[in-house]
Amino acid sequence: MKIGILLIIGILISTNLQAQESEKKSDDLKHAEQLHEYALKNKSDRTDMKFKIIPKKENAIKYAEIILFELYGKENIEAEKPYKINMINDYWVITGTLPKEMIGGVFEMVFDSWNGKVLILEHRK
């Protein structure tokens, strides 16, 4: 009898915890949806920003690699080192390189140092 009561209490507690967790996930999703909607309605102009989010060359490379590794594979992108990197009018322009004896293409990427918005991302053949 005691075991049956303990089992029922355990099931009730477990069900309650699962419901609370489900409700928290639901609240998190609602908040994410609201934040997303707000962001789309209130697109800020980069000139409104107080500082660049990617001002340094080292951070620009890390930012680019996160995206490039995911799309083209870490091994493929690292084979294109050393990268050519320049900041032109607050935009990072980064390209891969290949040894002279190799034939093929490299990645090309241009993104805004103020907000990280990618304007060009391609890999030549």
C-alpha positions as CSV (number, residue, x, y, z in Angstrom):
1,M,0.0,0.0,0.0
2,K,2.8,2.4,1.0
3,I,4.6,1.6,-2.2
4,G,1.5,2.3,-4.3
5,I,1.0,5.7,-2.6
6,L,4.7,6.6,-3.1
7,L,4.4,5.5,-6.7
8,I,1.4,7.7,-7.2
9,I,3.1,10.7,-5.5
10,G,6.2,10.1,-7.7
11,I,4.1,10.1,-10.9
12,L,2.3,13.3,-9.8
13,I,5.5,15.1,-9.0
14,S,7.1,13.9,-12.3
15,T,4.0,15.0,-14.3
16,N,4.0,18.4,-12.6
17,L,7.8,18.9,-13.3
18,Q,7.3,17.9,-17.0
19,A,4.4,20.4,-17.3
20,Q,6.5,23.2,-15.7
21,E,9.4,22.4,-18.1
22,S,7.0,22.4,-21.1
23,E,5.5,25.7,-19.9
24,K,9.1,27.2,-19.6
25,K,10.0,26.1,-23.1
26,S,6.8,27.6,-24.4
27,D,7.5,30.9,-22.6
28,D,11.0,30.9,-24.0
29,L,9.7,30.3,-27.5
30,K,7.1,33.1,-27.1
31,H,9.8,35.5,-25.9
32,A,12.1,34.5,-28.9
33,E,9.2,35.1,-31.3
34,Q,8.5,38.5,-29.8
35,L,12.1,39.5,-30.0
36,H,12.3,38.3,-33.6
37,E,9.2,40.3,-34.5
38,Y,10.6,43.4,-32.7
39,A,13.9,43.1,-34.6
40,L,12.2,42.9,-37.9
41,K,10.0,45.9,-37.2
42,N,12.8,48.0,-35.8
43,K,15.7,47.5,-38.2
44,S,18.4,49.9,-37.0
45,D,20.6,51.7,-39.4
46,R,24.3,50.9,-38.9
47,T,24.9,54.6,-38.5
48,D,22.8,54.6,-35.3
49,M,25.2,52.2,-33.7
50,K,27.7,53.6,-31.1
51,F,30.6,51.2,-32.0
52,K,31.6,48.5,-34.5
53,I,31.0,45.0,-33.3
54,I,33.9,43.6,-35.3
55,P,36.6,46.3,-35.3
56,K,39.7,44.1,-35.2
57,K,41.2,42.0,-37.9
58,E,41.6,38.9,-35.6
59,N,37.9,39.0,-34.7
60,A,36.9,39.5,-38.4
61,I,38.8,36.3,-39.2
62,K,37.2,34.4,-36.4
63,Y,33.7,35.6,-37.5
64,A,34.3,34.7,-41.1
65,E,35.7,31.2,-40.1
66,I,32.6,30.4,-38.1
67,I,30.5,30.9,-41.2
68,L,32.9,29.5,-43.7
69,F,33.7,26.3,-41.7
70,E,30.0,25.5,-41.4
71,L,29.4,26.0,-45.1
72,Y,32.5,24.7,-46.8
73,G,34.3,22.6,-44.1
74,K,37.1,23.6,-41.8
75,E,39.7,21.6,-43.7
76,N,38.8,23.2,-47.1
77,I,38.9,26.7,-45.7
78,E,42.1,26.3,-43.7
79,A,43.7,25.0,-46.9
80,E,43.1,28.5,-48.3
81,K,45.4,30.2,-45.7
82,P,46.9,32.7,-45.6
83,Y,43.8,34.8,-46.0
84,K,43.8,38.2,-47.7
85,I,42.0,40.6,-45.4
86,N,41.3,44.3,-45.9
87,M,38.9,46.8,-44.3
88,I,37.5,49.2,-46.9
89,N,35.0,51.9,-45.8
90,D,34.2,49.9,-42.6
91,Y,33.6,46.6,-44.5
92,W,35.8,43.6,-44.1
93,V,36.8,42.0,-47.4
94,I,38.3,38.6,-46.9
95,T,39.4,36.0,-49.5
96,G,41.3,32.8,-49.4
97,T,44.5,32.1,-51.3
98,L,45.9,29.0,-53.0
99,P,49.5,28.0,-53.7
100,K,50.6,28.9,-57.2
101,E,50.8,25.3,-58.3
102,M,47.1,24.6,-57.3
103,I,44.2,25.2,-59.7
104,G,40.8,26.1,-58.3
105,G,38.9,28.9,-56.6
106,V,38.8,30.4,-53.2
107,F,36.1,31.9,-50.9
108,E,35.3,35.5,-51.1
109,M,33.4,37.3,-48.3
110,V,32.5,40.9,-47.5
111,F,30.7,41.9,-44.3
112,D,30.0,45.0,-42.4
113,S,32.2,45.7,-39.4
114,W,29.4,47.6,-37.6
115,N,26.8,44.9,-37.6
116,G,28.3,41.7,-39.1
117,K,25.9,41.7,-42.0
118,V,27.3,39.6,-44.8
119,L,27.0,41.2,-48.3
120,I,29.0,38.7,-50.3
121,L,29.7,35.0,-49.5
122,E,30.8,32.7,-52.3
123,H,33.3,30.2,-53.2
124,R,34.7,30.2,-56.7
125,K,35.5,27.0,-58.5
